[in-house]
């Protein structure tokens, strides 16, 4: 029997995925901070290293160690299907790594909300408006820092509703095809286009040098 998708279930999955991405080590996978440190060690500009991370996330998600490690996600105290939670974990881990590369505190609730917002891709400003926050064309840390703490819950709720729409009905079927976790393989089934869009939004949000464009 399938559990119904609700904003509460999605918010629970977001919190669980964020905690795992930032604090834990799923077998075969670095956490967000460790992954960020690996890319920070590379030669070149910060933006180039971030782009390298995004490309890796898009093209190497099917690597043996990565796919095998996802088996640990099957043991999770959330009510969403494992495939949806796995997608959230993969993308949150990438976004959080980019935020860490930009020098942002992953334990700051505002930063965490920005990570969740990046999951909405090009709809981030629309989601912010629904939460009662006005934002410019590009989401920026300077804007989110001015938001009162009580607004964070409203933003997270708006993100949950947006993802509910994204994953609901037809979306659940697509996500199921996207990440057949039980088969232990992601490979080409991973939605690289969506991941690339989210990665670009995260880069523009957390890496200041991109705002000069």
C-alpha positions in Angstrom: 0.0 0.0 0.0 1.4 3.4 -1.0 1.7 6.1 1.5 -0.1 9.3 0.4 2.1 12.3 -0.4 1.6 15.2 1.9 3.6 18.4 2.5 4.3 17.2 6.1 5.8 14.0 4.7 7.9 15.9 2.3 9.1 18.3 5.0 10.0 15.3 7.1 12.0 13.8 4.2 13.7 17.2 3.6 14.9 17.4 7.2 16.0 13.8 7.3 17.8 14.1 4.0 19.6 17.3 5.1 20.7 15.8 8.3 22.1 12.7 6.5 23.7 14.8 3.8 25.5 17.1 6.2 26.2 15.0 9.3 26.4 11.4 8.3 28.3 9.0 6.1 26.2 6.6 4.1 28.4 3.7 3.1 30.3 4.5 0.0 29.3 8.2 0.0 31.1 11.3 1.5 28.9 13.8 3.3 28.4 17.2 1.8 31.2 18.8 3.7 33.7 16.1 2.7 32.7 16.3 -0.9 33.1 20.0 -0.9 36.6 19.8 0.6 37.6 17.4 -2.2 36.6 20.0 -4.8 38.1 22.9 -2.9 41.5 21.2 -3.2 41.3 21.3 -6.9 43.3 23.9 -8.8 41.4 26.7 -10.5 38.7 29.3 -9.6 36.1 28.5 -7.1 33.3 28.7 -9.7 35.1 26.3 -11.9 35.4 23.8 -9.1 31.7 24.2 -8.3 30.9 23.5 -12.0 33.1 20.5 -11.8 31.1 19.2 -8.9 27.8 19.8 -10.7 29.1 17.9 -13.8 30.1 15.0 -11.6 26.7 14.9 -10.0 25.1 14.9 -13.5 27.3 12.3 -15.2 28.8 10.0 -12.5 25.7 9.3 -10.3 25.7 5.7 -11.7 29.2 4.9 -10.4 29.3 1.6 -8.5 30.2 3.0 -5.1 27.6 5.8 -5.4 24.8 3.5 -6.4 25.7 0.8 -3.9 25.7 3.4 -1.1 22.2 4.4 -1.8 21.1 1.1 -0.4 21.5 2.6 3.0 18.7 5.1 2.2 16.2 2.2 2.3 16.4 2.3 6.1 14.8 5.6 6.8 12.1 6.9 9.2 10.1 8.7 6.6 6.8 7.9 5.0 7.7 8.9 1.4 8.7 6.2 -1.2 12.4 5.4 -1.0 13.0 6.6 -4.6 11.7 10.1 -3.8 13.7 10.4 -0.6 16.8 9.2 -2.5 16.4 11.9 -5.1 16.0 14.5 -2.3 19.1 13.2 -0.6 21.2 13.2 -3.7 20.3 16.8 -4.7 20.4 18.2 -1.1 23.9 16.7 -0.7 25.1 18.5 -3.9 23.5 21.8 -2.9 24.9 21.7 0.6 28.3 20.9 -0.7 28.1 24.0 -3.0 27.0 26.1 0.0 29.9 24.8 2.0 32.3 25.7 -0.8 30.9 29.2 -0.7 31.8 29.5 3.0 28.3 29.3 4.3 27.4 27.7 7.6 25.3 24.5 7.0 24.0 24.7 10.6 22.4 28.0 10.0 18.6 27.6 9.5 18.6 30.3 6.8 21.2 28.5 4.8 19.3 25.2 5.2 16.1 26.9 3.9 18.1 28.2 0.9 19.3 24.7 0.2 15.7 23.5 0.2 14.7 26.4 -2.0 17.3 25.4 -4.6 15.4 22.1 -5.0 12.7 24.2 -6.7 15.0 25.1 -9.5 13.9 28.1 -11.6 10.7 28.4 -9.4 12.6 29.6 -6.3 11.4 33.2 -6.5 7.8 32.0 -7.1 8.1 29.9 -4.0 9.5 32.8 -2.0 6.6 35.0 -3.0 4.1 32.4 -1.9 5.8 32.4 1.5 5.5 36.2 1.6 9.1 37.1 0.7 9.9 39.4 -2.1 13.1 38.5 -4.0 14.8 39.8 -7.1 15.7 37.9 -10.3 18.5 36.0 -8.5 18.1 34.6 -5.1 20.9 36.0 -2.9 22.3 35.3 0.6 22.0 39.0 1.4 18.2 38.8 0.9 17.7 35.7 3.0 19.8 37.1 5.9 17.3 39.8 6.3 14.4 37.4 6.7 13.1 37.1 10.3 13.5 33.7 11.9 9.8 33.1 12.0 9.6 33.3 8.2 11.9 30.3 7.8 9.0 27.9 8.6 6.8 29.6 6.0 9.5 29.3 3.4 10.1 25.6 4.2 6.3 25.0 4.0 6.1 26.7 0.6 9.0 24.5 -0.6 7.2 21.4 0.7 4.1 22.4 -1.2 6.0 23.0 -4.4 7.7 19.6 -4.2 4.4 18.0 -3.4 3.1 19.4 -6.7 6.3 18.2 -8.5 6.2 14.7 -7.1 2.5 14.2 -7.1 0.5 12.0 -9.4 2.5 11.7 -12.7 5.7 13.0 -11.0 5.8 9.9 -8.7 5.9 7.6 -11.7 8.6 9.6 -13.3 10.7 9.7 -10.2 10.3 5.9 -9.9 11.7 5.5 -13.3 14.4 8.0 -12.6 15.9 6.2 -9.6 15.2 2.5 -9.4 16.9 2.2 -5.9 15.8 -1.4 -5.3 17.8 -2.4 -8.4 20.9 -0.8 -6.9 21.6 1.2 -10.1 20.9 4.8 -11.1 23.1 5.2 -14.1 21.5 6.9 -17.1 18.1 6.8 -15.4 19.1 9.7 -13.1 17.5 12.9 -14.2 20.7 14.8 -15.1 18.9 17.7 -16.6 16.9 18.5 -13.5 20.0 18.0 -11.4 22.0 20.4 -13.6 19.3 23.1 -13.3 19.3 22.7 -9.5 23.1 22.8 -9.4 23.2 26.0 -11.4 20.7 27.6 -9.1 22.7 26.6 -6.1 25.9 28.0 -7.6 24.2 31.3 -8.4 22.8 31.4 -4.8 25.9 30.4 -2.8 28.9 31.4 -4.8 29.1 35.2 -4.8 31.3 35.6 -7.9 28.6 34.4 -10.2 26.3 37.3 -9.3 28.7 39.6 -11.2 27.4 38.3 -14.5 
